[in-house]
Amino acid sequence: MKRIVLLLVMGAIGAAIFLAVSPFAGARPSAATATTVKVTAKEYKFILSRKTAPHGKVIFKLVNKGALKHDFKIGGKKTPQLAHNKTATLTVTLKKGKFPYICTVDSHAKFGMKGTFRAT
């Protein structure tokens, strides 16, 4: 009986030492990766590479291919106004649901620079 207890104690000590020096000690599952959405702005529309993404971190990469300045607003965040061929990156964390996006420059949204993005 003493021998069994001794083996159990030694096994527990060995396991503790292994975990302490293992490269996997304290390893956690990786966080959900971000989804990247390419957004092209033109007069007077946005073209998104995708209109849905899993909820969580979404990275919007905006490029202005229009002649006028444009910006992109979604989830309470907004890029700066961009001139022709300029780019900006906007990172937002979205819960499940629908999120309107717009260009806030002058009347651009009124002329069509708006839409709805969905996080699933």
Contacts in CASP RR format, 6 or more apart in sequence:
PFRMAT RR
TARGET T0000
AUTHOR 0000-0000-0000
METHOD contacts of the structure
MODEL  1
MKRIVLLLVMGAIGAAIFLAVSPFAGARPSAATATTVKVTAKEYKFILSR
KTAPHGKVIFKLVNKGALKHDFKIGGKKTPQLAHNKTATLTVTLKKGKFP
YICTVDSHAKFGMKGTFRAT
19 25 0 8 1.000
32 54 0 8 1.000
32 56 0 8 1.000
32 57 0 8 1.000
33 57 0 8 1.000
34 56 0 8 1.000
34 57 0 8 1.000
34 58 0 8 1.000
34 59 0 8 1.000
34 91 0 8 1.000
35 50 0 8 1.000
35 53 0 8 1.000
35 54 0 8 1.000
35 56 0 8 1.000
35 57 0 8 1.000
35 58 0 8 1.000
35 59 0 8 1.000
36 58 0 8 1.000
36 59 0 8 1.000
36 61 0 8 1.000
37 48 0 8 1.000
37 49 0 8 1.000
37 50 0 8 1.000
37 53 0 8 1.000
37 58 0 8 1.000
37 59 0 8 1.000
37 60 0 8 1.000
37 61 0 8 1.000
37 117 0 8 1.000
38 48 0 8 1.000
38 49 0 8 1.000
38 61 0 8 1.000
38 63 0 8 1.000
39 46 0 8 1.000
39 47 0 8 1.000
39 48 0 8 1.000
39 49 0 8 1.000
39 60 0 8 1.000
39 61 0 8 1.000
39 62 0 8 1.000
39 63 0 8 1.000
39 72 0 8 1.000
40 46 0 8 1.000
40 47 0 8 1.000
40 62 0 8 1.000
40 63 0 8 1.000
40 65 0 8 1.000
41 62 0 8 1.000
41 63 0 8 1.000
41 64 0 8 1.000
41 65 0 8 1.000
41 66 0 8 1.000
41 70 0 8 1.000
41 72 0 8 1.000
41 82 0 8 1.000
41 103 0 8 1.000
41 113 0 8 1.000
42 65 0 8 1.000
42 66 0 8 1.000
43 66 0 8 1.000
43 67 0 8 1.000
43 68 0 8 1.000
44 103 0 8 1.000
44 108 0 8 1.000
44 111 0 8 1.000
44 112 0 8 1.000
44 113 0 8 1.000
45 112 0 8 1.000
45 113 0 8 1.000
46 72 0 8 1.000
46 101 0 8 1.000
46 103 0 8 1.000
46 113 0 8 1.000
46 114 0 8 1.000
46 115 0 8 1.000
48 117 0 8 1.000
51 116 0 8 1.000
51 117 0 8 1.000
51 118 0 8 1.000
52 117 0 8 1.000
52 118 0 8 1.000
52 119 0 8 1.000
52 120 0 8 1.000
53 94 0 8 1.000
53 117 0 8 1.000
53 118 0 8 1.000
53 119 0 8 1.000
53 120 0 8 1.000
54 119 0 8 1.000
54 120 0 8 1.000
55 94 0 8 1.000
55 95 0 8 1.000
55 96 0 8 1.000
55 97 0 8 1.000
55 119 0 8 1.000
55 120 0 8 1.000
56 93 0 8 1.000
56 94 0 8 1.000
56 95 0 8 1.000
56 119 0 8 1.000
57 91 0 8 1.000
57 92 0 8 1.000
57 93 0 8 1.000
58 91 0 8 1.000
58 92 0 8 1.000
58 93 0 8 1.000
58 94 0 8 1.000
58 117 0 8 1.000
58 119 0 8 1.000
59 89 0 8 1.000
59 90 0 8 1.000
59 91 0 8 1.000
60 72 0 8 1.000
60 74 0 8 1.000
60 79 0 8 1.000
60 89 0 8 1.000
60 90 0 8 1.000
60 91 0 8 1.000
60 92 0 8 1.000
61 87 0 8 1.000
61 88 0 8 1.000
61 89 0 8 1.000
62 70 0 8 1.000
62 71 0 8 1.000
62 72 0 8 1.000
62 79 0 8 1.000
62 82 0 8 1.000
62 87 0 8 1.000
62 88 0 8 1.000
62 89 0 8 1.000
62 90 0 8 1.000
63 82 0 8 1.000
63 85 0 8 1.000
63 86 0 8 1.000
63 87 0 8 1.000
64 70 0 8 1.000
64 82 0 8 1.000
64 83 0 8 1.000
64 84 0 8 1.000
64 85 0 8 1.000
64 86 0 8 1.000
64 87 0 8 1.000
65 84 0 8 1.000
65 85 0 8 1.000
66 84 0 8 1.000
67 84 0 8 1.000
68 105 0 8 1.000
68 108 0 8 1.000
69 81 0 8 1.000
69 82 0 8 1.000
69 83 0 8 1.000
69 105 0 8 1.000
70 81 0 8 1.000
70 82 0 8 1.000
70 103 0 8 1.000
70 105 0 8 1.000
70 108 0 8 1.000
70 113 0 8 1.000
71 78 0 8 1.000
71 79 0 8 1.000
71 80 0 8 1.000
71 81 0 8 1.000
71 82 0 8 1.000
71 88 0 8 1.000
71 103 0 8 1.000
71 104 0 8 1.000
71 105 0 8 1.000
72 78 0 8 1.000
72 79 0 8 1.000
72 88 0 8 1.000
72 90 0 8 1.000
72 101 0 8 1.000
72 103 0 8 1.000
73 79 0 8 1.000
73 101 0 8 1.000
73 102 0 8 1.000
73 103 0 8 1.000
73 104 0 8 1.000
74 90 0 8 1.000
74 92 0 8 1.000
74 99 0 8 1.000
74 100 0 8 1.000
74 101 0 8 1.000
74 117 0 8 1.000
75 92 0 8 1.000
75 94 0 8 1.000
75 99 0 8 1.000
75 101 0 8 1.000
76 92 0 8 1.000
77 90 0 8 1.000
77 91 0 8 1.000
77 92 0 8 1.000
78 90 0 8 1.000
78 104 0 8 1.000
79 88 0 8 1.000
79 89 0 8 1.000
79 90 0 8 1.000
80 88 0 8 1.000
81 105 0 8 1.000
82 88 0 8 1.000
94 117 0 8 1.000
94 119 0 8 1.000
95 119 0 8 1.000
96 119 0 8 1.000
96 120 0 8 1.000
97 118 0 8 1.000
97 119 0 8 1.000
97 120 0 8 1.000
98 116 0 8 1.000
98 117 0 8 1.000
98 118 0 8 1.000
98 119 0 8 1.000
99 116 0 8 1.000
99 117 0 8 1.000
99 118 0 8 1.000
99 119 0 8 1.000
100 114 0 8 1.000
100 115 0 8 1.000
100 116 0 8 1.000
100 117 0 8 1.000
101 114 0 8 1.000
101 115 0 8 1.000
101 116 0 8 1.000
101 117 0 8 1.000
102 108 0 8 1.000
102 109 0 8 1.000
102 113 0 8 1.000
102 114 0 8 1.000
102 115 0 8 1.000
103 109 0 8 1.000
103 113 0 8 1.000
103 114 0 8 1.000
END
